[in-house]
Amino acid sequence: MFHALPPSANARHVPRMPPGAAGTSFPPGPGLCSGLRWQVPGPGLLRSGPGFVQKDVQKDAQKDKYHQGKFVLPNTKEDMYKNSPSNTVHNTKNLEMAQRPINRKVTKLNYNPPKDDGSTYKIELEGISVMVMREILDYIFSGQIRLNEDTIQDVVQAADLLLLTDLKTLCCEFLEGCIAAENCIGIRDFALHYCLHHVHYLATEYLETHFRDVSSTEEFLELSPQKLKEVISLEKLNVGNERYVFEAVIRWIAHDSEMRKVHMKDVMSALWVSGLDSSYLREQMLNEPLVREIVKECSNIPLSQPQQGEAMLANFKPRGYSECIVTVGGEERVSRKPTAAMRCMCPLYDPNRQLWIELAPLSMPRINHGVLSAEGFLFVFGGQDENKQTLSSGEKYDPDANSWTALPPMNEARHNFGIVEIDGMLYILGGEDGEKELISMECYDIYSKTWTKQPDLTMVRKIGCYAAMKKKIYAMGGGSYGKLFESVECYDPRTQQWTAICPLKERRFGAVACGVAMELYVFGGVRSREDIQGSEMVTCKSEFYHDEFKSFDNLGS
């Protein structure tokens, strides 16, 4: 994860947020980011506690249950029936009520006249159980639905089938809170099957970060050979030592040794053998008969050809990742000209040897641009080029490939704007286009690679600060035409509305902000002195806002 810092901030490490924390960003500066998850060079769904029922994530496995009851929709405008062998439920509410303006898109059914014999045409929906359909109907009419561990999988499948995108979003939020060692692999597979991209990313991140815990769960021990090989092949498993992956494979084989011995060679080929210490293997062979059998069986696995130089070093790279600080673009220190350079430093890798490493440069020099990390990538938008021309273009950096790729341009060219991320959606706010100050906002979906216009800010906030907290966007401070603001407004992507909240204690511009759990933090910024005439500026005190108390307070020094 990256966090963009402003031009005036010193390079410093920002701790990586825990899984499930709100997406965070700072106003765009020279492209300084920290907290990048940087790779060091070189069958069930829910089961995490009492009452959890393990379910298969495949549609075909539930066909028998679905066939126990079909939904038959009579071809009348007034009534809709839910029929099954055991019950029939009448719903006399007109389906057209689903079209009322509550920001929900529901396709209206087309009805034909009754048949000549008085009977009606019927539309059969297969693949949705009676109980789930009842819950979905309640959601369509009331906007509320009950989600739990036993029904979430069925509701997601139904929402996907019926194209209820809002309901699918609610299910994603529920699944995010369910991710644990006992179920992250199942949730990851389920999310991939139904294109729940952000849930898939979070489940993968959890698996990579907590592999040692995951490998001790029943879900891991029940994996198929193919799925196990896929999991242990992940390069970013943060295990520290390959022995933990080796021991996980041993536990998996021992769980059903008679059936799984035939897969030993194939599964063990996914291990990073270069990371295993020979003395450790000898010790294991002496104490564990199963290990001796595995080593004997796998002793004829073909080894790669001897390598030298960088190729040899690459084979000894450990799994996992390190936190990094990354600078992107900005001005050169001496010439003050825009640069396309990109550099990184891993402050936790070796505190005594903190070196800046050159990475692949941007396709063009940029200043006053926006930088943000999302879903394991770095995104850069807008800014100005060498000729002070305002840009609309964007680029994405892949840390695994160390390369940049072009992105679709923004709808409006802008610089000095705000940028935040919520669940894989990048929101661009305000800024300038070279002629005027902007209040417009647009959103980029990193998976569909499309831009959509969003409701405008309520006021110009030149060099304001922006952050996301609890899946909402906060715009704070800034100024316009020489006047500074302490006002704060909040945007809810669900309702697509801006709402004013309590102001900052000090008006300011040029501050930075971040959201962590239920709190907002605002650091620095400047304002003019109030006790004298002139243009002298003073640095503002840092503040924090708690969502429960609904007020800003000074942050202790």
N, C-alpha and C positions, 0 to 999 in steps of 0.2 A: 504494500500500500504506500502511495506517495502522499505527501502533504505539501502544497505549494506555499511558499513564504514570500513576503513582500520585499521590495528592493532594499528597504532600510534595515531589514532584520539581519542579524549575524547568522552565519551558518551554525546550526545547532541541531542536535538530534531530537526528533519528536517520537515518543514511544508509539509502537504499533498498537492500534486499538484492538480490544478483544473481539472474537467472533460475535456478530450480532449487533455491534455498536453502530451508531448512525454514521453514514458517510460524512467525511469532513473535508473542508478545504479552506484555503485562505485566499485573499484577493491576489490577482496575478501580479507577479513581479518579474524578476529576471529569470524565473524558472528554476527556483531552488526548491527541491523536494527532499523529504526524508521519510524513513519508514518503509522503503521499498523492500518487498520480499524478494531478495536477490539470490539466485542460485549460486552457491559457492563454485567458482571456476573449477578448473580442473574437472441373498434372496428374500430377505424380508424387508419390510418398510419400517414400521415403528415397533420398538421394543426397548424402552428405557426405564421401566419401573413397574411397580405393581399395577395390574390391570391392563397392561399393554398386551395386545394380541398381535402376534406376528402374522403378516399377510404377504401373499405373493404379489409382486408388483406387475405381473403380466396380465393383460386383458383376458387372454384365452383361459387362464386358470380359473376365472370367475364366471365362465359362460353358464355352467350348471346353475349357479345361484341366480343369474340374470333370467334364465329361462323359467324359473319358478313363478315369475310374474311379469307380464308385459304391460306397457302403458298404452292404452287404446284411447285416442282422442276422437270423440264423436265430431262429426262435421257440422257443428252448429256454432253460432256466434255466442250463445249464452252460456252453454255448459261445457265443461271438460271433465271427462271421467278417467279415473285411474283404476284399471281393472286388473285383477289377479284372480287365481283360483280361489282365494280365501276371502277377498273383500273387494268392494267397490266404493270409492269415495267420490262424492259429488263436489265440484267446485263451481259455484254459480257466479263467480266474479268474471267479468268480461276480460278476455286476454288483452284487449286493447288498453286496459289500465296500465299494462307494462310499458306503454309508450309515454306515460306522464313524465315531465321533465325532472328527472333525478339523476342526470348524468349517467344513465345506464342504457346501453344499446341492446335491445331485444328485438329479434326479427318477428314481425307479425305474421301469423299463419293465414294462408289463403283458404277460404271456405267455399265449397260448392253447394248448390241447393240440394235438398233431400232427394232421394230416389223416388221414382213413381210409386213404389210400393210403400212409401212412408218411412223406410229405413234410411239410415244416414251413412255417408262415407266415413271411414275410420282411418286414422293415421296411427300406425303402430311404431313405437319407439322401443327398440331393443337395446340392451346393454345398460339399462338404468333400473335399479331396484325400486320398488314401491316406496320404501322408507326414504330413500335419497330424493326421489322425485317430489315427495311431499315437502321435504326440507327446501328444495329449490323453489317450489311454488311459493312457499312462505317468504323466501328471500325476494322473489320477483315483486311481490305485493307489498312487503313491509321493509325491505332493505336490510333485514337482519337474518342471521343463520347461526345455528349451533354447530360448532365444529369440535370434534374430539378425536382421540387416537384411533377409535374404531371406525369412524366414518370418513375421515379426511381423504383417504385414498379414493373411495367411491365418489365423493363430491368433486374431487379434481377431475376424475374421468368424465363425470357428467358435465361439468362446466366446460371441459374441452370439447365434448361432443356437441353441446348446445351453444358454443361460442359466447359464453358469459365471461367476458374478460375481467369485469370487476370482481366477480366471485372468484375467479382464478387468482387474482391478486391477493384477496383475503386469505385464500388457502396457502399461498406462498408465505405470507407473514406468519401463519400458524406453523408451517413446516420449519421455518427458520428457528423458531423457538423450541422445536422438538429435537434439533440435531444434537446427538450425544454419541459417545463411543459405541454404545450398543446398537445404534441404528444408522450411523452416518453413511455406510456403504449402501444400504438399501435405499435411503433417501436420495443419495447421489444417483443411483441407477434410475429410480422413479422420476426424478427431476429431469434427467436427460431424455427419458422416453416421452415426456410431455412438454419438452422445451421450456422448462422452468429454469431459465439460464442463471439467474442470480442465486437460486437455491442450490443449483448444481455447483456453482463456484464456492459457496459457503461450505457445503458438505465436503467438497474436495479439499478445501483449505483446512477444515477440521481433521480430516483423515491424514493429511500430510503432517500437521502439527502434532497430533496425538496418536501417531501410529502405534506406539508401544502399548497404550491403553486399548486401542481398537483391536490389536492382534490377540488380546486375551479374552475377547467376547465370544459368545456363542455364534453370533452372526458371522464373524470371521472364520471360525472353525467349520462352518457349514458352507463356505464358498465352494463353487465348482473349481476344477483345476484351471480352466480358462480365466475365470474372474480373479482367482488368486494370483495368477501370473501377471494379469493386468495391474493389480494393486501393487505388487512388490516391484514392478518395473517403473513406478513413478519416481522421477529423478529428484523430486523435492520432498521426499519422506525425511522429516527432520529427526533422524534417529541418532545422529552423532557417531554411531559405530555400526558397521554392517552386521555385527554379531547379533544384534536385536532382530534384524530381518531374518537371519539364518535360524535363530531360535523360534521365530514365529512360524517358519515353514516346518520345522521339526514338530511343533505342536499340532499343526494342521495335519501332517501325515499321521502322527500318533493317534489322532482323533478317530481315524478309521484306517488303520495301517494295512489291513488285508486288501481293501478296495483301492487304496491310494498309492500303494507301492509302485504300481505300473506307471504312475504319472511322475515319479520322483525325478527322472532325468529331465523331463520337459520343464517342470516347475523350478528345479534348481538352476537351470540355465539362465533364469532371470535374475539370479543373485549377482551382485557386484563382487566377484571372487577376489579381486585385487584389494578389497577393503577388509578381508578376513585375515587375521594374524595366524601364521602357521602353528605357533605354539598353542593358540587357543583351539585350533582344530585337533591337534594331537591330544590335548586334554579331554576334549569332548569324545573322541574316539575311544579313549581308555575307559570312560565312565558310562557311555551310552551305547548299548548294542545297536540301536536304531541308527545312530550317527555312523557307526562303522559300516553298516549295510548301505547307507546312503552314499557314503564316500566311495565304497567299492563299486556300487552301481553307476555312479557318475564319474568315475575315474577316467572313462574314455570319452568324455565330452571334449570335442576338438577345441584347442586353444588357438587364440589369434596369433598371427605372425609377430615376431619380436619387433618392437618399435623403438624409435629414438626421439630425442628432442621433445617438442611440444606435443606430438602425438602420444608419446609415452606418458607425459605428465597428465594428459587428458584422461587416460585410463585410471589414474589414481585419484581423481577428484572425488571428494566425499559427496554423499547425498545431502540434501537440505538446502537452506538458504540463509542469508545474513541480512540484517537490517542495513540499509544504505541511505546516504544523503546524495542527491543527484542535483546538479545544476544544469539548466538548459537555456541556451541563448543568453540574451541580455547584452550589456555593453562591455567591451574590453576595458581593462583598468586604465591603461595608458592612453590609447588612441580615442577612447570614448565612442568607438564605432560599434554598430550592432554585430553580433557574432552568432554563428550557428553551432558553436562548440558545445559538447555535452561531456560532463565529467561526473564521476561518482567516487564516494569514499564510504568505507564500511567502518564506522567508529568502534563497533563492538568486536570486530574480527581480531584486531591486535592493537590495543590502546597505545602501545609504545611505537608503533609504526603506522601512523595514519597517513596514507598516501592517496593523492587524487589520481584516478585512473581515467584515461581518455576513452570515450565511447564513440559510437557512430554519431556523426554530427547531424543536425537538422538539414533538410533539403535547401534551406535558405536562412539567412540571418533574421532574427526577430528581437524586438524589444517591446515592452509593455503588453506582452501576450499572456494568455492564460494557460496554466499547467495543472494537471490533475491526474491522479492514479485511480484506476477503476478496474476491477476484475483481473488484476495481475498485469495490466498494461499501463503505459504512460501516454496521456493525451495532451496535445498542444494545439491551441486554436488562436486565430487572430493575431493582434499586435501590429507592429509597424516594421517595414523593411528598411534598407539602407537609405532610401530616398524619403523616409517619413510617410510613405504611402500606407494607409490603413488596409489591413488584410482581412479576408474572410476565410482563407484556407485553413486546413487542419492536418495534423499528422499523428500517427500512432506508433509508439515504440514497443517492440517486443524484446524483453530482456533475454529471452532464451536464444533468439537469433541475432541479437545486437543489431537490429535494423529498424528503419522507419518506413512506413507506408502512408501514402496519401489518403485523406478522408474526404467525404463530400463537404463542400464549403458551407459555411453558415449562411443563413438567409440575409444577414446584414454584416457588412464588414465593421469591425469595431476593435478598439484597444482600451486598456485600463478598465476592464470589465470584471464582473464577479463570475466565478464558476464553482459549482458544487455538484456532488454526485449522490443520488439516492437509488439504490437497487439497480445499478447498471444504466441509469438514465443521467445524462450530463446536462445540467441547466446553466445557460449562459445569461447573465443579467446585466443590463445597463451598459455603461461605458461611453465611449465617444466614437464618432465616425470620421473625425477630421474637420467637420463643419459644425456639428451640433452635439449636444449631450443626449444620450439615449435613455429611454425608460422601458424599452422593449425587452422581452425575454423569450428565448427559444430553447428547445430541448432536443438532445441528440440521443437516440437509442443505439447503443454500441453493438447490439446484436443484429438489428434490422438495418443499421447504417442509414437511418433516415432522420430528418429534422422536422419538428413540428412547432408551430408558433404557440406561445403560452400567454396568459394574461399579463398586461404591462404592469410594471411597478407603479405605485401610486404617486411617486415623486422622483425627481432626479437625485441620484446619490453619487456624485463624482468622488472617486477614490473612497468609496464606502467599504465596509467589510461584510462578508457573507459567510454563512455556515449552515450546515444541516444538523438537525437534532430531532430524534424520534420521527424520522421520515417527513419532516417539515423544513422549509427553507426560511432563514432569518436574514433580513437585510438591515444593517445597522449603520448609523452615522452617515458620514460623507458630507457633501456640500454642493452648492450651486450658486454661481455668480457672486462669489465672495462670502456667502453665508454658510455657516456650518450647522449641522443638525445633530441632535441627540436622540431623535425619534427612531423607533424600531418597528418593522412590520414583518408579519409572518405569512408565508404562503403554504397552503395545504394542497398538494397535487391531487388529492381525492376530490375535493370540492372545487378546485381550481379558483380559489378566492384568496385575496390578500386581506389580512386583518391587522389593525394596529394593536400593539401591546405596550407595556410600560416602557418608558424611555431609558436611555443610558443616564448615568449620574453626571457624565461630562460629555458635551458635544465634542466631536473629533472627526478627523479624516486621516487616512493612511494607516489605520489600525489593522490588526490581523485577528481572526476569530476561528474557533473550532468548537465542535459539539462532541461531548463525551457522555454517553448514557443519557441522563436526564438533565444535563447541565450545559450551558453555553459559557465559553470563556472569551473575553475580549482583551487583547494585549496591546498596549502602546497607543500609537497615534498621536497627533499633535493638534493644538488649538491656539488661538491668539490669547494673549493675556487680557484679563478683563479689568485690571486695575490701572492700566496706563494706556496712553494713546500711542499708536504706532503699529508696527508689523512684527514685533517680537513674538515668537512662538514658544510654547511650553509643551513638554511631554505629558500625556494624560496617564492617569493611574489605570491599572488593570482592573477589570470587573468580571463578575460571573453572575449567571442567571440560572436559577433552579426552576424547573418546570412546575414543581409543586407549589412553590411560594410565589411565583409570578412576579418577581422583582429582581432588579440588579443591585448588587452590593459590591463594595470595593474588595479586591482580592488582597489578602495579606501579603506583605513583602517577604 
